[in-house]
Amino acid sequence: MPDLDQLTTVLGILGAYFAVLLVLSVSVETILEPFSWFKGLRKQVSPDEALRDIKEWLPPDSNAGSKAAAIANLSKEYKIKADELTTRMDAIKTVADETAKGLGLTTAVDAAEQKIAVHMAALRAKYSLDERKRIAYLRVISAAIGILIAYLLKIDTFDILGSLFPDDVRNVLTTPGGQVGGMLITGLAASAGSSFWHDQLGHLRAIKESAKELK
């Protein structure tokens, strides 16, 4: 079965490539770890997790005012300005009152509940924005580290996978420009993370086992 033999060869080459990227990804993550302690790159506790903690340490008979005060203090930790909260106040109160009317509720949203809603809305928005920025920064740094390691070690994607390409394509990829491009691709691929490449190796292993059974 020549087709299955060819498939096994391709899977072996891809497996070796994925294994190299897995090791490289682990190296990138190890070097990246100290960066995660810098301000702006450190992962913050989400507002909902903090709210659960607040509910745990507040006395069981605490009123809404106590919770509102605790959440207001939390918003200071997230460095949310008072004017940012004020701009949300009217909109959230309007939505809350209209929702209450739509549900047939006659009790209006009191000031404490309104304060909790406003602060939590601002906290969630701020946390979401900060988390997206943090992940973007870490991805850029990890890509730079991966490219640097690939360049220093001369790990060229096109060189490893060269046998999978036609001869004319391989000739282009072995030029100096092609080698630089191959190392760039290696570094960028390594920034995908060790868990990603571990999963890809698992998929390849499953395909390889299926190919053996067919053979």
C-alpha distance (Angstrom), angle and dihedral (degrees) to the residues before:
residue distance angle dihedral
M1 . . .
P2 3.79 . .
D3 3.83 93.4 .
L4 3.79 91.6 57.9
D5 3.80 91.0 45.5
Q6 3.80 89.3 52.3
L7 3.80 90.3 48.3
T8 3.80 90.1 51.3
T9 3.80 90.2 52.0
V10 3.79 92.2 49.9
L11 3.79 91.0 47.9
G12 3.80 90.2 50.3
I13 3.81 91.9 52.9
L14 3.79 92.2 46.5
G15 3.79 90.2 46.5
A16 3.80 91.3 54.1
Y17 3.81 90.2 47.5
F18 3.80 93.1 49.0
A19 3.80 90.3 47.8
V20 3.81 90.4 53.6
L21 3.81 90.3 49.4
L22 3.81 90.5 47.9
V23 3.80 91.3 55.3
L24 3.80 91.0 43.7
S25 3.82 91.1 49.2
V26 3.80 91.1 52.3
S27 3.82 88.8 51.2
V28 3.81 91.0 50.1
E29 3.81 91.9 49.3
T30 3.81 91.4 48.6
I31 3.80 91.8 52.4
L32 3.82 91.1 42.2
E33 3.81 94.2 53.2
P34 3.85 96.6 84.2
F35 3.82 89.9 50.8
S36 3.81 90.2 62.0
W37 3.81 89.6 69.6
F38 3.77 93.9 61.0
K39 3.79 118.4 103.3
G40 3.79 110.0 -90.7
L41 3.82 92.9 22.3
R42 3.81 96.2 63.0
K43 3.80 114.4 102.4
Q44 3.79 112.8 -115.5
V45 3.78 127.5 -146.6
S46 3.78 109.7 -101.0
P47 3.84 117.1 -114.0
D48 3.81 91.4 -117.5
E49 3.81 91.8 53.5
A50 3.80 89.7 47.9
L51 3.81 89.7 48.9
R52 3.80 90.4 54.2
D53 3.80 89.2 51.8
I54 3.81 90.2 48.8
K55 3.80 90.8 53.3
E56 3.81 89.9 50.4
W57 3.79 97.7 52.6
L58 3.80 97.3 38.0
P59 3.83 113.9 89.7
P60 3.84 113.8 -97.1
D61 3.81 91.9 -114.9
S62 3.83 94.4 51.5
N63 3.77 115.0 136.1
A64 3.78 127.8 -133.5
G65 3.79 90.5 -96.5
S66 3.82 91.6 63.3
K67 3.78 91.3 49.6
A68 3.80 91.0 47.6
A69 3.80 91.2 51.9
A70 3.79 91.6 48.9
I71 3.81 91.8 49.8
A72 3.80 90.5 46.9
N73 3.80 88.6 56.1
L74 3.78 89.0 49.4
S75 3.80 90.3 53.8
K76 3.81 88.3 57.0
E77 3.80 88.5 56.1
Y78 3.81 88.1 54.7
K79 3.84 88.2 49.6
I80 3.79 94.7 -123.2
K81 3.80 111.1 165.0
A82 3.77 122.0 -128.5
D83 3.81 92.9 -119.8
E84 3.81 90.1 56.7
L85 3.79 88.3 58.1
T86 3.79 93.5 44.5
T87 3.81 92.3 56.1
R88 3.80 89.4 57.0
M89 3.79 96.3 45.6
D90 3.82 101.0 83.0
A91 3.79 95.0 40.8
I92 3.81 94.3 50.8
K93 3.81 93.1 44.4
T94 3.81 91.1 51.0
V95 3.80 92.1 49.7
A96 3.81 91.9 45.7
D97 3.82 93.4 49.8
E98 3.81 92.9 46.2
T99 3.81 90.8 48.5
A100 3.79 90.7 50.0
K101 3.80 90.8 51.4
G102 3.79 91.3 47.0
L103 3.80 90.0 53.9
G104 3.78 90.7 48.8
L105 3.80 93.6 -112.3
T106 3.77 115.7 152.0
T107 3.82 96.5 -168.9
A108 3.80 111.5 94.9
V109 3.75 121.7 -137.8
D110 3.80 106.1 -92.8
A111 3.79 124.8 -136.5
A112 3.81 95.3 -101.2
E113 3.80 93.8 50.7
Q114 3.78 89.3 45.9
K115 3.81 90.8 51.9
I116 3.79 91.4 50.4
A117 3.81 91.6 50.0
V118 3.80 93.6 48.4
H119 3.79 95.1 47.4
M120 3.81 93.9 45.4
A121 3.82 91.5 48.8
A122 3.80 90.7 51.6
L123 3.80 92.3 44.8
R124 3.80 93.4 51.1
A125 3.81 92.2 48.3
K126 3.82 92.6 47.8
Y127 3.80 92.9 45.7
S128 3.81 92.3 49.3
L129 3.81 92.2 50.4
D130 3.82 93.7 45.6
E131 3.81 91.8 47.4
R132 3.81 92.4 51.9
K133 3.81 90.2 49.9
R134 3.81 92.1 47.0
I135 3.81 93.1 51.0
A136 3.81 91.7 46.6
Y137 3.83 91.8 51.7
L138 3.80 92.3 47.4
R139 3.80 91.5 49.5
V140 3.80 91.7 51.9
I141 3.81 91.6 48.4
S142 3.81 93.3 45.8
A143 3.82 90.7 49.2
A144 3.82 90.2 51.3
I145 3.81 91.2 49.0
G146 3.80 91.7 46.9
I147 3.81 92.8 50.2
L148 3.81 91.1 47.9
I149 3.82 92.9 51.3
A150 3.80 92.0 45.2
Y151 3.82 90.5 50.3
L152 3.81 94.3 47.3
L153 3.81 92.6 47.5
K154 3.82 93.8 37.7
I155 3.80 92.8 -126.7
D156 3.80 103.0 170.7
T157 3.80 118.9 -173.2
F158 3.81 92.0 -157.0
D159 3.79 90.8 51.3
I160 3.81 92.7 53.2
L161 3.80 94.6 43.5
G162 3.81 95.2 34.3
S163 3.81 95.4 111.9
L164 3.81 89.7 61.4
F165 3.83 92.0 62.4
P166 3.83 129.1 76.1
D167 3.81 116.5 -99.8
D168 3.81 95.3 -105.4
V169 3.81 91.6 51.2
R170 3.79 90.9 45.9
N171 3.80 91.0 53.7
V172 3.80 90.1 56.2
L173 3.80 93.2 46.1
T174 3.80 92.7 52.6
T175 3.82 92.6 59.8
P176 3.84 116.8 104.1
G177 3.79 90.5 -102.9
G178 3.79 91.1 49.5
Q179 3.81 91.0 50.1
V180 3.80 91.9 51.9
G181 3.80 89.4 48.8
G182 3.79 90.2 49.5
M183 3.80 91.7 53.2
L184 3.81 90.7 47.7
I185 3.79 90.3 52.5
T186 3.81 90.4 47.7
G187 3.79 91.8 53.1
L188 3.79 93.7 46.1
A189 3.81 91.2 47.5
A190 3.80 91.3 50.9
S191 3.81 89.8 55.7
A192 3.82 88.6 66.3
G193 3.81 87.4 82.6
S194 3.79 137.9 -110.7
S195 3.81 94.0 -92.1
F196 3.81 90.5 58.0
W197 3.81 94.0 52.0
H198 3.79 91.6 42.3
D199 3.80 88.1 57.1
Q200 3.81 91.4 48.0
L201 3.80 90.2 52.4
G202 3.80 88.3 51.5
H203 3.82 91.1 52.5
L204 3.81 91.0 48.8
R205 3.79 90.9 49.1
A206 3.81 90.6 53.0
I207 3.82 91.8 49.1
K208 3.81 90.5 48.1
E209 3.79 91.8 52.1
S210 3.80 90.2 49.4
A211 3.83 89.7 50.7
K212 3.80 90.6 51.8
E213 3.80 91.1 52.1
L214 3.80 91.3 49.9
K215 3.80 90.8 48.8
